[in-house]
Amino acid sequence: MKFIHEPNRIYGMDENGKVLAEITFPRTEPGVYTIEHTIVDSSLQGQGVAGKLVQAAVDDIKAMGGEVRATCSYAVKWLEKHEQS
């Protein structure tokens, strides 16, 4: 799935324009971006899409020189398992 990157949001759609996967990470403090939610359609579950979304968000946040935080339970667990360098 090809992800579309927008400021503070990354998502993927099907051929009909339906959003099937999405992650949002607004700036919550100066220099801090908080991953608030990660949503993946049931048709894509088990394919690693959520992890790819979190990695893409982390990459975008770091490219902006920001600090990554998370309130999304999936992202919190993902971040605990993966190094943030």
C-alpha positions in Angstrom: 0.0 0.0 0.0 1.3 3.4 -0.9 1.1 5.9 1.9 0.1 9.6 1.4 2.0 12.0 3.6 0.4 15.2 4.8 1.4 17.4 7.7 0.7 15.4 10.9 -1.1 12.6 9.0 -0.2 9.6 6.9 -2.9 7.4 5.3 -3.5 4.9 2.6 -6.6 4.5 0.4 -8.1 1.8 -1.8 -8.8 2.3 -5.5 -12.2 3.9 -4.7 -10.7 6.5 -2.4 -11.8 4.9 0.9 -9.2 5.4 3.7 -8.0 2.0 4.8 -5.2 3.0 7.1 -4.4 6.2 8.9 -2.1 7.6 11.6 -2.2 11.1 13.0 0.5 12.9 15.0 -0.3 16.6 15.7 2.2 18.9 17.3 1.2 19.0 21.0 4.0 21.1 22.3 6.8 23.1 20.6 8.9 20.4 18.9 6.8 17.5 20.2 4.5 15.4 18.0 2.1 12.9 19.6 0.8 9.9 17.8 -2.8 10.0 18.7 -4.3 7.2 16.7 -3.5 4.4 14.3 -6.4 2.9 12.3 -6.2 -0.1 9.9 -9.2 -1.6 8.1 -9.9 -5.2 9.1 -9.1 -6.2 5.5 -5.5 -5.3 6.1 -5.0 -6.6 9.6 -2.1 -9.0 10.1 -0.1 -7.5 7.2 2.1 -5.2 9.3 0.4 -2.1 8.0 0.0 -0.5 11.4 3.7 -0.9 12.2 4.6 0.6 8.8 2.4 3.6 9.6 4.1 4.1 13.0 7.6 3.8 11.4 6.6 6.3 8.7 5.2 8.7 11.3 8.4 8.4 13.4 10.5 9.0 10.3 8.4 12.1 9.4 8.6 13.5 13.0 12.4 13.0 13.2 12.8 14.6 9.8 11.2 17.7 11.2 13.5 17.6 14.2 10.7 16.7 16.5 10.3 14.5 19.5 8.0 11.5 19.3 5.3 10.8 21.9 2.3 8.6 21.7 -1.2 8.3 23.3 -2.3 5.6 20.8 -2.0 2.2 22.6 -0.7 0.5 19.5 2.0 3.2 19.0 3.0 3.1 22.6 3.7 -0.6 22.4 5.4 -0.3 19.1 7.7 2.4 20.4 8.6 0.3 23.4 9.7 -2.5 21.2 11.7 -0.5 18.7 14.7 1.7 19.2 14.2 5.4 18.7 17.5 6.6 17.4 
